[in-house]
Amino acid sequence: MQKKKCVAMLLAGGKGSRLHSLTKNLAKPAVPFGGKYRIIDFPLSNCTNSGIHTVGVLTQYQPLLLNSYIGIGSAWDLDRKEGGVTVLPPYAESSEVKWYSGTASAIFQNLNYLDQYDPEYVLILSGDHIYKMNYELMLDHHIEKGADVTISVIEVPWEETNRFGIMNTDSDLRITEFEEKPDAAKNNLASMGIYIFKWSVLREYLIRDDQNPESSHDFGKDIIPLLIEEDRKLFAYPFKGYWKDVGTIQSLWEANMDLLDKDCELNLFDHSWRIYSVNPNQPPQYICPAGEVSESLVNEGCKIEGEVSRTVVFQGVTVKKGAVVKETVIMPDAVIGHNCVIEKAIVSPGVYVPDGTIIKPDESGNDEITLVSEETIGALQSN
């Protein structure tokens, strides 16, 4: 194999249990987002836009659809004779199946994949965040600092620091301490779960971690703290821009609604940094004479007979006559029946919402987002 300067490893095995039934039969990175994308489209597009064309995608939980979606990587210009995208599921050895037990374990079990390219650097990514980043600029920063490891960080609101891994740095951005979800943070630089390692350093620490029976085989809990403890050169790379962890129903809904803001930092219409996805190949959308659509994203194959406002509508959706849908995400192939009222919800893929169904926040001021699934519809019908 031809030697590569940088190889990306994309961690896409997350279960995403906080997304409830959306990930019942689907890996979290395959969850639909933004009217036409899946979450994994963002890191894959960032790779190809950054000139990184060798990407290993590590899958584990419910990989069938994700594997099929990625295919040979042609949607992201990653169908290469040398390199390109490779799906890396757990595999069986002679005595057992080696499941990934943590993020570090997943990379360790694919050392052979990395060895064949003998890269200078390895970029490790999460497959469940929404953002646009030029990894080439981060790699330049890594090389300029002479770092063993570079970790991308973003400023988060101080009141939310207890939700993140916080990096404490000196004035030169060298990381001096890592605090996992601290109650009283010393700063507000949160790790984005994006790492660049010198390959030699990563290889050494993964092997040592595998031999440690006390380790949970996790980058945040084991590898990074050990590197800091042993005074290796870790630097922070400050990122300015839109970044969202869409790990909950609330945050997934918020990220979709962000796209409807005129001044959204995540500009999907920027041709200089396209986000690529697999084309659904559906007919054009049709807005019926009685239909009304405002401040919304509407994909191919939709038929709108009702009223839709501030809503993200995926391909193949039908909104029937008399229905009113506001501030909602309607996922692929869902049907909203006649005279329904749906507000502040996420409608799961393929769900049929019966005629006259009303789902909206109660008058107590509770703004909790409703996930409309087959279970939700069943519960409403039984009451």
N, C-alpha and C positions, 0 to 999 in steps of 0.2 A: 504493500500500500504506500501511496505517496505521503510523505511527512506533511503534517498540517501545523500551521502556526497556532491556531486556536480551534478547539472542538467544544461545542456546547452540549451539555447534558440537561435535558428538560424533565423535571420530576412531575409525572402526570398520573401517579397512582393513587392520589388522594380520594378518600371515600366521600368527604363532604357531607357528613351526617347532619350538619346544621341547616342544610338545604332540604331536609326532610324527603318527601316523595320525589322531588326533582332528581335526586341521585339514587333512587331505589334500584334502577336498572341501568345507571349511567355513571361513568366516572365524572368527577367534578369538572375537569378541564373540558369535557364535551358538552357542558350545559350551554344552551343557546343564550346569546347576548346581543343586544343592539339591533334587533330586527333582521339580521342576516348572518351574524357571526356565531362562532362558538368561542368560549373563553380562550382556548389554546391557540386560536388564530393570532392573538396579540404577541405572545413570545415568539411564535414561529415567524410571523411577519417581521418582527424586530430583528430576528437573526438574519433573514435574507436581506433586509434593508441595511444591515450593518456589515454586510460582506462576509458573514459567517455561514458557510454552506455545508458544514458537516455537523449534523445534529442527531444525537441519540435521544429518543423519547422513551422514558421508563414508565411502563404501564403495569398495573397490577389489578386494582379493583374494577370490576365490570368493564373489561377492556374491549369487548367485541365491537361496539359502535365506534369507539375512538380509533381502534386499529383500522376499521373500514374507512373512516373519515380521512385519516392521514394518508392511507394508500401508499403510493410511491412518492408523495410530496409534490406533485406537479402544481397544485394550486398555489404553492408558495415558492415556486421555482427551485425546489429542492430535489428534483428528480435528476440526480447527477450520476455520471458513470463512476467518478471517484468521490466518495463522500456522500452528500445528500442526506436525506432523513432515513433513520433506521429505528423501527419500533423494537424496544428491548424489554420483553416480558420476563418474569422469573422463569427459570428453566430447571429441568430435572437432571441431577447427577445420578450415578449408578445406584446410590443408596437412598436418596430422598429428593423432594422438590425443595429448592432453596427460595423460600418466600422472602421478599424484602421486609426486614424488621424495623427499618428506619431509613431516613434520607441518606445517611452515610453508608448504610448497608446496601442500598440500591446501587450506589456508585461503585462500591467495592466489588460487588458481584459482577460488574461489567468492566473490570480492569482490562480484560482481554480485548474488549472493543476499543478502549483508549490506547492500549499498547500498540495496536496495529497501525495507528496514525502517529505515534510518538510525538504528541503535540508539545509545544513550548508552554502553552497555557490552556487551562480548562475553565470554561464558563459554566457555572451551575445556576439553573433557573427554576422557578416554580411555575407550574402550568395553570395556576389559578388566580392570577392577578391581571387587572386591566390597566394598561399603560403603554406609552410609546417611548422607547429609549434607544439611543444610538450606543450599542455596546462597544463600538470601535473607540468612542471617546473615553469610555470607562477603561478600556484596555490601554489606551495611551497614558491615562492617569496612573494605572498600575505600573507600567514600565518606567514612567518618569520618577515615581517614588522608589523604584527598586523593591517593590513589595513582594512578600511571600504570598499574601492574601489581600485582596481588596474587596470591601463589602459596600454595596450601594446603600445609602441611607437617605431618609427624607424626614423633614421636620413635621412632627405631628402635634396637634393641640396638647398642651401640658396636661389637661384633665384626662387625656386618653393614653398617656404614656404607660399606664398599668395594663394596657392590652398588647404591648409590643415588647420585642427584645430591644433594649436601648444600648447604644454604643457611646461610651465616654471616651473622648479624644483629647490630645494635647493641641497646642496652637497650630501644629503642622499636620493635623488630622490623623496622627498616629493613634490607633485604638489602644487605650490603656486598660479598659475594663468593659466587660459585657454584663448587663443586668437583664435577666429574663423577667418581664412583666413586674417591674419594681413598684412598690407602694409609694415611695417617695423618690422619684427620679432626679438625677443630678443634671441631666439635660434632656432635650426632646428629639434627639436623632435616633429614629427607629430603623432597624434593619429591614430591608425590603426582600430579604431572602434571595438576593442576587450576589453571587460570589465569583471572583476570578482568582484562581490558584495558579502558582507555578506548578507544573505537572509533577516535577520531582518531589515537591513538598506534599502535594495532595496524596501521591502514591504512598509515600512513607507513613503519613498519619493514618490513612485508611487501613493499611496493613496492621499498624500498631493497635488501632481501634478494634479491629476484628479479633485480635488476640486478647483483648481486655474483657473478662467475663462480667465486670461491673458496668460496662458501657451499655447505654440504650441505643447506640449506633445512630446518633442524630447530630447533624452539624451544629445546631444551636446549643444543644445541651452538652455535647462531648468534644467534638473536634475544635470548634472555635475557642472555648474556654481553655483547652489544653495548649493550643498555640499561643494564647496570651500568657498563660502561666510559664511557658518555656521561652518567653521573650522573643518570639518570632516577629517579623515585621508585618503587622496588619495595619492597613490604612482604610479610612472611610472615603467613599466617593459620594459627595453631596449631589442629590438629584433634585432638580427644580422642574415641576410639571405635574400632570395629572397621574395619580396612582391610586388604585382602589383594590382592596382585598374584598372580593365578593363572596365571602364565606357564609353569609346569612341571608335569609329571605329579605330582611330589611335593606342590607347593603347592596344586594343584587338589584332590588327595585330602585334604590337611590341612584346607582350607577347608570341604569337605563334612563331614568328621568333626567340625569345630568346631560344626556345627549340632546335633550329638547331645549336646553338653555342656549340662547343666542350666542353667549360668550363662553361656551364650554371649552375648557382647555384641551379636551380630547377631541380634536377636530378630525372627524372621519372624512371630511371633504378635502383634506390636504393631499394633493396629488404627489407632493414630494416625499411623503411617508405613508404609502398606502397600507391598509390592513387587508390582507388577502383572505379569501375563504373559498369554500367549495360552492360552485354555482348551483342553486336548486333547480334550474331549468324548468321553471313554471311559466305559464302564460302571464301577460301583463295584468296588473290589478285593475279592478273595475269598480268605479264609484257610481252607484245607481242614482237615478234622478232624485230619489228621496234621501239619499245618503249625504252626510256632511262630515268633512274631515278637517280638523284644524290642529296646528302645532303638533304634528304626529309624524312618525316614520312608518311607512307602509311598504312592505316588500311585495315581491311578485306573487301572482296567483291568488290574491285576496279579492273578496267580493264584499263591498261595504254597502249595506242597505240602510243602516241605522246611523246614529250620531257618535262620532269618535273624536275625542279631544285630548290633547296632551297624553298620547298613548303610543307605545311602541308595538307594532303589529308585524309579526313574522309571516313567512310565506304560507300560502294555502289556508289562510284564516277566512271565516265567513262571519259577518256581523249582520244579523237579520233585521228586518224592518221593525221599527219602533224601539229597538234596543238603544240604550245610552251608555257609553263607556267613557270613563274619565280617569286620567292618571293611572293607567293600568298597562301591564305588559301582557300581551296575548301571544303565547308561544305557538310554534308551527302546527297547522292543521286543526286548531281549535275552532269550535263553532259556538257563537253566542246566539241563543235563541231569541224569538220574537219578544219584544217588550221587556227584555231584561234590563236591570240597572246594575252596572259593575263599576265600583270606584275603589281606587287604591288597592289594587290586587295584582297578583301574578297568576295568569291562567295557564295551567300546565299543558304540554303538547298533547294534541289529540283529544282533549276533553270536550264533551258536549254539555253545554250549560242549557238546561231545559227552559222552555218559554216561561217568561214571567219571573224568573229568579232575581232576587234582589240581594246583592252583596255590597255593603258599603260600611264605612266606620260608623259606630254608634254615636249617639248624641252626647256621650259623656266626655268627648274629647280624646278618646283613645285612638291614636293614629297607627295602631299596629296594622301591618300589611297582611292581607289574607292570601294564602296560597290556595287557589281554586284547583282542586284535584278531583279524581273520581271519588275519593273518600269524603271530601267536602260536600260534593253533590249528594252522595248517598246519605250523609248525616242530615242535610237540609230536608231531603225527601222523607226521612223517617220521623221528623218532628211534626 
